[in-house]
Amino acid sequence: MRFGMGELIIILAIILLLFGASRLPAIARALGDAIKEFKKGTKETGDDSDKHAG
């Protein structure tokens, strides 16, 4: 499911209203860290399955 520019602006406006402008940088940082850890975990899982397959 892909979002267009209009949908993203609406979602960001709702987030801004819910959390306030002062908390947005911390939320964005936490979200970025979570995505980075998720990608790292999926990469490690893929590496482990390659070792066991061979």
PDBQT receptor file of N, H, CA, C and O in Angstrom, charges set to zero:
ATOM      1  N   MET A   1       0.847  -1.175   0.000  1.00  0.00    +0.000 N 
ATOM      2  CA  MET A   1       0.000   0.000   0.000  1.00  0.00    +0.000 C 
ATOM      3  C   MET A   1       0.889   1.234   0.000  1.00  0.00    +0.000 C 
ATOM      4  O   MET A   1       1.709   1.423   0.898  1.00  0.00    +0.000 OA
ATOM      5  N   ARG A   2       0.722   2.047  -0.988  1.00  0.00    +0.000 N 
ATOM      6  H   ARG A   2       0.055   1.894  -1.717  1.00  0.00    +0.000 HD
ATOM      7  CA  ARG A   2       1.550   3.238  -1.107  1.00  0.00    +0.000 C 
ATOM      8  C   ARG A   2       0.718   4.475  -0.798  1.00  0.00    +0.000 C 
ATOM      9  O   ARG A   2      -0.464   4.552  -1.134  1.00  0.00    +0.000 OA
ATOM     10  N   PHE A   3       1.358   5.435  -0.155  1.00  0.00    +0.000 N 
ATOM     11  H   PHE A   3       2.318   5.373   0.118  1.00  0.00    +0.000 HD
ATOM     12  CA  PHE A   3       0.693   6.678   0.192  1.00  0.00    +0.000 C 
ATOM     13  C   PHE A   3       1.145   7.771  -0.757  1.00  0.00    +0.000 C 
ATOM     14  O   PHE A   3       2.318   7.843  -1.125  1.00  0.00    +0.000 OA
ATOM     15  N   GLY A   4       0.213   8.618  -1.149  1.00  0.00    +0.000 N 
ATOM     16  H   GLY A   4      -0.740   8.560  -0.850  1.00  0.00    +0.000 HD
ATOM     17  CA  GLY A   4       0.537   9.777  -1.958  1.00  0.00    +0.000 C 
ATOM     18  C   GLY A   4       0.958  10.932  -1.063  1.00  0.00    +0.000 C 
ATOM     19  O   GLY A   4       0.946  10.817   0.163  1.00  0.00    +0.000 OA
ATOM     20  N   MET A   5       1.326  12.035  -1.680  1.00  0.00    +0.000 N 
ATOM     21  H   MET A   5       1.336  12.128  -2.675  1.00  0.00    +0.000 HD
ATOM     22  CA  MET A   5       1.785  13.197  -0.922  1.00  0.00    +0.000 C 
ATOM     23  C   MET A   5       0.665  13.752  -0.037  1.00  0.00    +0.000 C 
ATOM     24  O   MET A   5       0.920  14.153   1.099  1.00  0.00    +0.000 OA
ATOM     25  N   GLY A   6      -0.549  13.778  -0.535  1.00  0.00    +0.000 N 
ATOM     26  H   GLY A   6      -0.757  13.452  -1.457  1.00  0.00    +0.000 HD
ATOM     27  CA  GLY A   6      -1.667  14.291   0.262  1.00  0.00    +0.000 C 
ATOM     28  C   GLY A   6      -1.912  13.476   1.512  1.00  0.00    +0.000 C 
ATOM     29  O   GLY A   6      -2.145  14.032   2.585  1.00  0.00    +0.000 OA
ATOM     30  N   GLU A   7      -1.861  12.157   1.380  1.00  0.00    +0.000 N 
ATOM     31  H   GLU A   7      -1.672  11.706   0.508  1.00  0.00    +0.000 HD
ATOM     32  CA  GLU A   7      -2.071  11.297   2.539  1.00  0.00    +0.000 C 
ATOM     33  C   GLU A   7      -0.964  11.475   3.569  1.00  0.00    +0.000 C 
ATOM     34  O   GLU A   7      -1.230  11.500   4.771  1.00  0.00    +0.000 OA
ATOM     35  N   LEU A   8       0.276  11.600   3.104  1.00  0.00    +0.000 N 
ATOM     36  H   LEU A   8       0.492  11.580   2.128  1.00  0.00    +0.000 HD
ATOM     37  CA  LEU A   8       1.395  11.786   4.033  1.00  0.00    +0.000 C 
ATOM     38  C   LEU A   8       1.268  13.099   4.799  1.00  0.00    +0.000 C 
ATOM     39  O   LEU A   8       1.560  13.154   5.994  1.00  0.00    +0.000 OA
ATOM     40  N   ILE A   9       0.836  14.148   4.120  1.00  0.00    +0.000 N 
ATOM     41  H   ILE A   9       0.599  14.104   3.149  1.00  0.00    +0.000 HD
ATOM     42  CA  ILE A   9       0.662  15.442   4.789  1.00  0.00    +0.000 C 
ATOM     43  C   ILE A   9      -0.424  15.343   5.854  1.00  0.00    +0.000 C 
ATOM     44  O   ILE A   9      -0.268  15.886   6.947  1.00  0.00    +0.000 OA
ATOM     45  N   ILE A  10      -1.511  14.662   5.551  1.00  0.00    +0.000 N 
ATOM     46  H   ILE A  10      -1.638  14.220   4.663  1.00  0.00    +0.000 HD
ATOM     47  CA  ILE A  10      -2.591  14.495   6.531  1.00  0.00    +0.000 C 
ATOM     48  C   ILE A  10      -2.115  13.685   7.726  1.00  0.00    +0.000 C 
ATOM     49  O   ILE A  10      -2.411  14.037   8.868  1.00  0.00    +0.000 OA
ATOM     50  N   ILE A  11      -1.383  12.605   7.480  1.00  0.00    +0.000 N 
ATOM     51  H   ILE A  11      -1.143  12.319   6.552  1.00  0.00    +0.000 HD
ATOM     52  CA  ILE A  11      -0.860  11.776   8.570  1.00  0.00    +0.000 C 
ATOM     53  C   ILE A  11       0.099  12.578   9.439  1.00  0.00    +0.000 C 
ATOM     54  O   ILE A  11       0.030  12.500  10.666  1.00  0.00    +0.000 OA
ATOM     55  N   LEU A  12       0.994  13.348   8.821  1.00  0.00    +0.000 N 
ATOM     56  H   LEU A  12       1.050  13.411   7.824  1.00  0.00    +0.000 HD
ATOM     57  CA  LEU A  12       1.934  14.167   9.589  1.00  0.00    +0.000 C 
ATOM     58  C   LEU A  12       1.208  15.236  10.399  1.00  0.00    +0.000 C 
ATOM     59  O   LEU A  12       1.608  15.528  11.526  1.00  0.00    +0.000 OA
ATOM     60  N   ALA A  13       0.157  15.822   9.849  1.00  0.00    +0.000 N 
ATOM     61  H   ALA A  13      -0.167  15.585   8.933  1.00  0.00    +0.000 HD
ATOM     62  CA  ALA A  13      -0.616  16.823  10.585  1.00  0.00    +0.000 C 
ATOM     63  C   ALA A  13      -1.289  16.199  11.803  1.00  0.00    +0.000 C 
ATOM     64  O   ALA A  13      -1.319  16.809  12.872  1.00  0.00    +0.000 OA
ATOM     65  N   ILE A  14      -1.824  15.000  11.654  1.00  0.00    +0.000 N 
ATOM     66  H   ILE A  14      -1.799  14.505  10.785  1.00  0.00    +0.000 HD
ATOM     67  CA  ILE A  14      -2.464  14.313  12.782  1.00  0.00    +0.000 C 
ATOM     68  C   ILE A  14      -1.437  13.993  13.859  1.00  0.00    +0.000 C 
ATOM     69  O   ILE A  14      -1.700  14.174  15.048  1.00  0.00    +0.000 OA
ATOM     70  N   ILE A  15      -0.266  13.517  13.444  1.00  0.00    +0.000 N 
ATOM     71  H   ILE A  15      -0.052  13.370  12.478  1.00  0.00    +0.000 HD
ATOM     72  CA  ILE A  15       0.797  13.217  14.410  1.00  0.00    +0.000 C 
ATOM     73  C   ILE A  15       1.222  14.481  15.139  1.00  0.00    +0.000 C 
ATOM     74  O   ILE A  15       1.442  14.461  16.350  1.00  0.00    +0.000 OA
ATOM     75  N   LEU A  16       1.337  15.580  14.403  1.00  0.00    +0.000 N 
ATOM     76  H   LEU A  16       1.158  15.597  13.420  1.00  0.00    +0.000 HD
ATOM     77  CA  LEU A  16       1.709  16.855  15.014  1.00  0.00    +0.000 C 
ATOM     78  C   LEU A  16       0.672  17.287  16.046  1.00  0.00    +0.000 C 
ATOM     79  O   LEU A  16       1.029  17.778  17.117  1.00  0.00    +0.000 OA
ATOM     80  N   LEU A  17      -0.600  17.108  15.732  1.00  0.00    +0.000 N 
ATOM     81  H   LEU A  17      -0.890  16.709  14.862  1.00  0.00    +0.000 HD
ATOM     82  CA  LEU A  17      -1.654  17.472  16.680  1.00  0.00    +0.000 C 
ATOM     83  C   LEU A  17      -1.647  16.573  17.914  1.00  0.00    +0.000 C 
ATOM     84  O   LEU A  17      -1.894  17.043  19.024  1.00  0.00    +0.000 OA
ATOM     85  N   LEU A  18      -1.368  15.292  17.727  1.00  0.00    +0.000 N 
ATOM     86  H   LEU A  18      -1.168  14.910  16.824  1.00  0.00    +0.000 HD
ATOM     87  CA  LEU A  18      -1.397  14.355  18.849  1.00  0.00    +0.000 C 
ATOM     88  C   LEU A  18      -0.218  14.541  19.797  1.00  0.00    +0.000 C 
ATOM     89  O   LEU A  18      -0.393  14.537  21.015  1.00  0.00    +0.000 OA
ATOM     90  N   PHE A  19       0.971  14.703  19.250  1.00  0.00    +0.000 N 
ATOM     91  H   PHE A  19       1.113  14.706  18.260  1.00  0.00    +0.000 HD
ATOM     92  CA  PHE A  19       2.170  14.696  20.082  1.00  0.00    +0.000 C 
ATOM     93  C   PHE A  19       2.769  16.074  20.315  1.00  0.00    +0.000 C 
ATOM     94  O   PHE A  19       3.527  16.250  21.269  1.00  0.00    +0.000 OA
ATOM     95  N   GLY A  20       2.461  17.040  19.492  1.00  0.00    +0.000 N 
ATOM     96  H   GLY A  20       1.846  16.897  18.717  1.00  0.00    +0.000 HD
ATOM     97  CA  GLY A  20       3.032  18.368  19.644  1.00  0.00    +0.000 C 
ATOM     98  C   GLY A  20       4.390  18.460  18.969  1.00  0.00    +0.000 C 
ATOM     99  O   GLY A  20       5.081  17.457  18.788  1.00  0.00    +0.000 OA
ATOM    100  N   ALA A  21       4.756  19.669  18.604  1.00  0.00    +0.000 N 
ATOM    101  H   ALA A  21       4.195  20.483  18.751  1.00  0.00    +0.000 HD
ATOM    102  CA  ALA A  21       5.988  19.890  17.846  1.00  0.00    +0.000 C 
ATOM    103  C   ALA A  21       7.243  19.595  18.664  1.00  0.00    +0.000 C 
ATOM    104  O   ALA A  21       8.269  19.214  18.100  1.00  0.00    +0.000 OA
ATOM    105  N   SER A  22       7.177  19.763  19.968  1.00  0.00    +0.000 N 
ATOM    106  H   SER A  22       6.344  20.073  20.426  1.00  0.00    +0.000 HD
ATOM    107  CA  SER A  22       8.379  19.577  20.788  1.00  0.00    +0.000 C 
ATOM    108  C   SER A  22       8.797  18.116  20.894  1.00  0.00    +0.000 C 
ATOM    109  O   SER A  22       9.977  17.830  21.098  1.00  0.00    +0.000 OA
ATOM    110  N   ARG A  23       7.853  17.184  20.759  1.00  0.00    +0.000 N 
ATOM    111  H   ARG A  23       6.894  17.416  20.594  1.00  0.00    +0.000 HD
ATOM    112  CA  ARG A  23       8.180  15.766  20.902  1.00  0.00    +0.000 C 
ATOM    113  C   ARG A  23       8.473  15.082  19.575  1.00  0.00    +0.000 C 
ATOM    114  O   ARG A  23       8.947  13.946  19.567  1.00  0.00    +0.000 OA
ATOM    115  N   LEU A  24       8.204  15.744  18.448  1.00  0.00    +0.000 N 
ATOM    116  H   LEU A  24       7.819  16.667  18.455  1.00  0.00    +0.000 HD
ATOM    117  CA  LEU A  24       8.387  15.107  17.149  1.00  0.00    +0.000 C 
ATOM    118  C   LEU A  24       9.818  14.652  16.880  1.00  0.00    +0.000 C 
ATOM    119  O   LEU A  24       9.997  13.541  16.381  1.00  0.00    +0.000 OA
ATOM    120  N   PRO A  25      10.854  15.447  17.181  1.00  0.00    +0.000 N 
ATOM    121  CA  PRO A  25      12.217  14.951  16.923  1.00  0.00    +0.000 C 
ATOM    122  C   PRO A  25      12.546  13.669  17.687  1.00  0.00    +0.000 C 
ATOM    123  O   PRO A  25      13.193  12.773  17.144  1.00  0.00    +0.000 OA
ATOM    124  N   ALA A  26      12.108  13.577  18.931  1.00  0.00    +0.000 N 
ATOM    125  H   ALA A  26      11.583  14.305  19.372  1.00  0.00    +0.000 HD
ATOM    126  CA  ALA A  26      12.375  12.371  19.718  1.00  0.00    +0.000 C 
ATOM    127  C   ALA A  26      11.621  11.175  19.149  1.00  0.00    +0.000 C 
ATOM    128  O   ALA A  26      12.156  10.067  19.103  1.00  0.00    +0.000 OA
ATOM    129  N   ILE A  27      10.394  11.394  18.719  1.00  0.00    +0.000 N 
ATOM    130  H   ILE A  27       9.960  12.294  18.756  1.00  0.00    +0.000 HD
ATOM    131  CA  ILE A  27       9.604  10.310  18.133  1.00  0.00    +0.000 C 
ATOM    132  C   ILE A  27      10.225   9.848  16.825  1.00  0.00    +0.000 C 
ATOM    133  O   ILE A  27      10.319   8.648  16.569  1.00  0.00    +0.000 OA
ATOM    134  N   ALA A  28      10.649  10.799  15.996  1.00  0.00    +0.000 N 
ATOM    135  H   ALA A  28      10.572  11.774  16.204  1.00  0.00    +0.000 HD
ATOM    136  CA  ALA A  28      11.271  10.452  14.715  1.00  0.00    +0.000 C 
ATOM    137  C   ALA A  28      12.575   9.693  14.936  1.00  0.00    +0.000 C 
ATOM    138  O   ALA A  28      12.867   8.739  14.215  1.00  0.00    +0.000 OA
ATOM    139  N   ARG A  29      13.354  10.107  15.921  1.00  0.00    +0.000 N 
ATOM    140  H   ARG A  29      13.117  10.882  16.507  1.00  0.00    +0.000 HD
ATOM    141  CA  ARG A  29      14.613   9.429  16.232  1.00  0.00    +0.000 C 
ATOM    142  C   ARG A  29      14.349   8.000  16.704  1.00  0.00    +0.000 C 
ATOM    143  O   ARG A  29      15.034   7.069  16.280  1.00  0.00    +0.000 OA
ATOM    144  N   ALA A  30      13.373   7.827  17.567  1.00  0.00    +0.000 N 
ATOM    145  H   ALA A  30      12.817   8.583  17.912  1.00  0.00    +0.000 HD
ATOM    146  CA  ALA A  30      13.038   6.491  18.066  1.00  0.00    +0.000 C 
ATOM    147  C   ALA A  30      12.529   5.604  16.937  1.00  0.00    +0.000 C 
ATOM    148  O   ALA A  30      12.865   4.421  16.879  1.00  0.00    +0.000 OA
ATOM    149  N   LEU A  31      11.728   6.160  16.049  1.00  0.00    +0.000 N 
ATOM    150  H   LEU A  31      11.455   7.121  16.096  1.00  0.00    +0.000 HD
ATOM    151  CA  LEU A  31      11.225   5.395  14.913  1.00  0.00    +0.000 C 
ATOM    152  C   LEU A  31      12.369   4.992  13.987  1.00  0.00    +0.000 C 
ATOM    153  O   LEU A  31      12.411   3.858  13.508  1.00  0.00    +0.000 OA
ATOM    154  N   GLY A  32      13.293   5.912  13.734  1.00  0.00    +0.000 N 
ATOM    155  H   GLY A  32      13.259   6.833  14.122  1.00  0.00    +0.000 HD
ATOM    156  CA  GLY A  32      14.453   5.594  12.900  1.00  0.00    +0.000 C 
ATOM    157  C   GLY A  32      15.314   4.506  13.518  1.00  0.00    +0.000 C 
ATOM    158  O   GLY A  32      15.777   3.608  12.815  1.00  0.00    +0.000 OA
ATOM    159  N   ASP A  33      15.533   4.578  14.824  1.00  0.00    +0.000 N 
ATOM    160  H   ASP A  33      15.157   5.308  15.395  1.00  0.00    +0.000 HD
ATOM    161  CA  ASP A  33      16.314   3.544  15.511  1.00  0.00    +0.000 C 
ATOM    162  C   ASP A  33      15.615   2.189  15.435  1.00  0.00    +0.000 C 
ATOM    163  O   ASP A  33      16.263   1.161  15.239  1.00  0.00    +0.000 OA
ATOM    164  N   ALA A  34      14.301   2.192  15.588  1.00  0.00    +0.000 N 
ATOM    165  H   ALA A  34      13.774   3.027  15.747  1.00  0.00    +0.000 HD
ATOM    166  CA  ALA A  34      13.551   0.937  15.525  1.00  0.00    +0.000 C 
ATOM    167  C   ALA A  34      13.637   0.313  14.133  1.00  0.00    +0.000 C 
ATOM    168  O   ALA A  34      13.797  -0.900  14.002  1.00  0.00    +0.000 OA
ATOM    169  N   ILE A  35      13.531   1.139  13.102  1.00  0.00    +0.000 N 
ATOM    170  H   ILE A  35      13.401   2.125  13.208  1.00  0.00    +0.000 HD
ATOM    171  CA  ILE A  35      13.632   0.631  11.730  1.00  0.00    +0.000 C 
ATOM    172  C   ILE A  35      15.028   0.087  11.470  1.00  0.00    +0.000 C 
ATOM    173  O   ILE A  35      15.185  -0.951  10.829  1.00  0.00    +0.000 OA
ATOM    174  N   LYS A  36      16.049   0.792  11.970  1.00  0.00    +0.000 N 
ATOM    175  H   LYS A  36      15.921   1.636  12.491  1.00  0.00    +0.000 HD
ATOM    176  CA  LYS A  36      17.430   0.342  11.792  1.00  0.00    +0.000 C 
ATOM    177  C   LYS A  36      17.656  -1.004  12.473  1.00  0.00    +0.000 C 
ATOM    178  O   LYS A  36      18.282  -1.892  11.895  1.00  0.00    +0.000 OA
ATOM    179  N   GLU A  37      17.154  -1.161  13.691  1.00  0.00    +0.000 N 
ATOM    180  H   GLU A  37      16.645  -0.439  14.160  1.00  0.00    +0.000 HD
ATOM    181  CA  GLU A  37      17.300  -2.426  14.410  1.00  0.00    +0.000 C 
ATOM    182  C   GLU A  37      16.535  -3.550  13.716  1.00  0.00    +0.000 C 
ATOM    183  O   GLU A  37      17.007  -4.686  13.670  1.00  0.00    +0.000 OA
ATOM    184  N   PHE A  38      15.362  -3.240  13.179  1.00  0.00    +0.000 N 
ATOM    185  H   PHE A  38      14.979  -2.317  13.216  1.00  0.00    +0.000 HD
ATOM    186  CA  PHE A  38      14.584  -4.245  12.468  1.00  0.00    +0.000 C 
ATOM    187  C   PHE A  38      15.335  -4.726  11.234  1.00  0.00    +0.000 C 
ATOM    188  O   PHE A  38      15.412  -5.928  10.981  1.00  0.00    +0.000 OA
ATOM    189  N   LYS A  39      15.886  -3.794  10.466  1.00  0.00    +0.000 N 
ATOM    190  H   LYS A  39      15.823  -2.817  10.672  1.00  0.00    +0.000 HD
ATOM    191  CA  LYS A  39      16.641  -4.172   9.268  1.00  0.00    +0.000 C 
ATOM    192  C   LYS A  39      17.886  -4.971   9.639  1.00  0.00    +0.000 C 
ATOM    193  O   LYS A  39      18.243  -5.931   8.957  1.00  0.00    +0.000 OA
ATOM    194  N   LYS A  40      18.544  -4.570  10.724  1.00  0.00    +0.000 N 
ATOM    195  H   LYS A  40      18.254  -3.789  11.279  1.00  0.00    +0.000 HD
ATOM    196  CA  LYS A  40      19.726  -5.294  11.190  1.00  0.00    +0.000 C 
ATOM    197  C   LYS A  40      19.350  -6.719  11.588  1.00  0.00    +0.000 C 
ATOM    198  O   LYS A  40      20.067  -7.667  11.267  1.00  0.00    +0.000 OA
ATOM    199  N   GLY A  41      18.231  -6.866  12.283  1.00  0.00    +0.000 N 
ATOM    200  H   GLY A  41      17.649  -6.096  12.544  1.00  0.00    +0.000 HD
ATOM    201  CA  GLY A  41      17.773  -8.191  12.702  1.00  0.00    +0.000 C 
ATOM    202  C   GLY A  41      17.398  -9.073  11.530  1.00  0.00    +0.000 C 
ATOM    203  O   GLY A  41      17.708 -10.265  11.527  1.00  0.00    +0.000 OA
ATOM    204  N   THR A  42      16.735  -8.506  10.533  1.00  0.00    +0.000 N 
ATOM    205  H   THR A  42      16.483  -7.539  10.535  1.00  0.00    +0.000 HD
ATOM    206  CA  THR A  42      16.362  -9.314   9.374  1.00  0.00    +0.000 C 
ATOM    207  C   THR A  42      17.587  -9.702   8.565  1.00  0.00    +0.000 C 
ATOM    208  O   THR A  42      17.629 -10.791   7.991  1.00  0.00    +0.000 OA
ATOM    209  N   LYS A  43      18.578  -8.832   8.511  1.00  0.00    +0.000 N 
ATOM    210  H   LYS A  43      18.543  -7.948   8.977  1.00  0.00    +0.000 HD
ATOM    211  CA  LYS A  43      19.807  -9.164   7.789  1.00  0.00    +0.000 C 
ATOM    212  C   LYS A  43      20.551 -10.284   8.508  1.00  0.00    +0.000 C 
ATOM    213  O   LYS A  43      21.048 -11.212   7.870  1.00  0.00    +0.000 OA
ATOM    214  N   GLU A  44      20.630 -10.199   9.839  1.00  0.00    +0.000 N 
ATOM    215  H   GLU A  44      20.227  -9.445  10.358  1.00  0.00    +0.000 HD
ATOM    216  CA  GLU A  44      21.308 -11.241  10.607  1.00  0.00    +0.000 C 
ATOM    217  C   GLU A  44      20.580 -12.570  10.485  1.00  0.00    +0.000 C 
ATOM    218  O   GLU A  44      21.220 -13.619  10.407  1.00  0.00    +0.000 OA
ATOM    219  N   THR A  45      19.270 -12.541  10.468  1.00  0.00    +0.000 N 
ATOM    220  H   THR A  45      18.751 -11.688  10.532  1.00  0.00    +0.000 HD
ATOM    221  CA  THR A  45      18.488 -13.762  10.310  1.00  0.00    +0.000 C 
ATOM    222  C   THR A  45      18.754 -14.380   8.948  1.00  0.00    +0.000 C 
ATOM    223  O   THR A  45      18.882 -15.599   8.833  1.00  0.00    +0.000 OA
ATOM    224  N   GLY A  46      18.839 -13.557   7.925  1.00  0.00    +0.000 N 
ATOM    225  H   GLY A  46      18.736 -12.567   8.019  1.00  0.00    +0.000 HD
ATOM    226  CA  GLY A  46      19.144 -14.049   6.585  1.00  0.00    +0.000 C 
ATOM    227  C   GLY A  46      20.540 -14.638   6.517  1.00  0.00    +0.000 C 
ATOM    228  O   GLY A  46      20.750 -15.652   5.853  1.00  0.00    +0.000 OA
ATOM    229  N   ASP A  47      21.502 -14.017   7.196  1.00  0.00    +0.000 N 
ATOM    230  H   ASP A  47      21.331 -13.192   7.736  1.00  0.00    +0.000 HD
ATOM    231  CA  ASP A  47      22.867 -14.537   7.218  1.00  0.00    +0.000 C 
ATOM    232  C   ASP A  47      22.924 -15.882   7.933  1.00  0.00    +0.000 C 
ATOM    233  O   ASP A  47      23.637 -16.786   7.497  1.00  0.00    +0.000 OA
ATOM    234  N   ASP A  48      22.180 -16.021   9.024  1.00  0.00    +0.000 N 
ATOM    235  H   ASP A  48      21.600 -15.287   9.378  1.00  0.00    +0.000 HD
ATOM    236  CA  ASP A  48      22.163 -17.279   9.765  1.00  0.00    +0.000 C 
ATOM    237  C   ASP A  48      21.575 -18.406   8.937  1.00  0.00    +0.000 C 
ATOM    238  O   ASP A  48      22.086 -19.526   8.971  1.00  0.00    +0.000 OA
ATOM    239  N   SER A  49      20.516 -18.136   8.197  1.00  0.00    +0.000 N 
ATOM    240  H   SER A  49      20.100 -17.227   8.169  1.00  0.00    +0.000 HD
ATOM    241  CA  SER A  49      19.896 -19.192   7.399  1.00  0.00    +0.000 C 
ATOM    242  C   SER A  49      20.803 -19.603   6.248  1.00  0.00    +0.000 C 
ATOM    243  O   SER A  49      20.762 -20.756   5.818  1.00  0.00    +0.000 OA
ATOM    244  N   ASP A  50      21.626 -18.682   5.738  1.00  0.00    +0.000 N 
ATOM    245  H   ASP A  50      21.659 -17.746   6.088  1.00  0.00    +0.000 HD
ATOM    246  CA  ASP A  50      22.583 -19.035   4.691  1.00  0.00    +0.000 C 
ATOM    247  C   ASP A  50      23.650 -19.982   5.230  1.00  0.00    +0.000 C 
ATOM    248  O   ASP A  50      24.082 -20.895   4.526  1.00  0.00    +0.000 OA
ATOM    249  N   LYS A  51      24.077 -19.771   6.469  1.00  0.00    +0.000 N 
ATOM    250  H   LYS A  51      23.727 -19.029   7.041  1.00  0.00    +0.000 HD
ATOM    251  CA  LYS A  51      25.094 -20.627   7.070  1.00  0.00    +0.000 C 
ATOM    252  C   LYS A  51      24.561 -22.039   7.283  1.00  0.00    +0.000 C 
ATOM    253  O   LYS A  51      25.280 -23.017   7.080  1.00  0.00    +0.000 OA
ATOM    254  N   HIS A  52      23.304 -22.140   7.691  1.00  0.00    +0.000 N 
ATOM    255  H   HIS A  52      22.720 -21.346   7.855  1.00  0.00    +0.000 HD
ATOM    256  CA  HIS A  52      22.716 -23.448   7.961  1.00  0.00    +0.000 C 
ATOM    257  C   HIS A  52      22.348 -24.187   6.683  1.00  0.00    +0.000 C 
ATOM    258  O   HIS A  52      22.269 -25.415   6.686  1.00  0.00    +0.000 OA
ATOM    259  N   ALA A  53      22.124 -23.474   5.604  1.00  0.00    +0.000 N 
ATOM    260  H   ALA A  53      22.188 -22.476   5.601  1.00  0.00    +0.000 HD
ATOM    261  CA  ALA A  53      21.722 -24.105   4.346  1.00  0.00    +0.000 C 
ATOM    262  C   ALA A  53      22.907 -24.792   3.672  1.00  0.00    +0.000 C 
ATOM    263  O   ALA A  53      22.729 -25.778   2.956  1.00  0.00    +0.000 OA
ATOM    264  N   GLY A  54      24.104 -24.279   3.895  1.00  0.00    +0.000 N 
ATOM    265  H   GLY A  54      24.248 -23.478   4.476  1.00  0.00    +0.000 HD
ATOM    266  CA  GLY A  54      25.268 -24.791   3.179  1.00  0.00    +0.000 C 
ATOM    267  C   GLY A  54      25.914 -25.882   3.882  1.00  0.00    +0.000 C 
ATOM    268  O   GLY A  54      26.912 -26.420   3.402  1.00  0.00    +0.000 OA
TER     269      GLY A  54
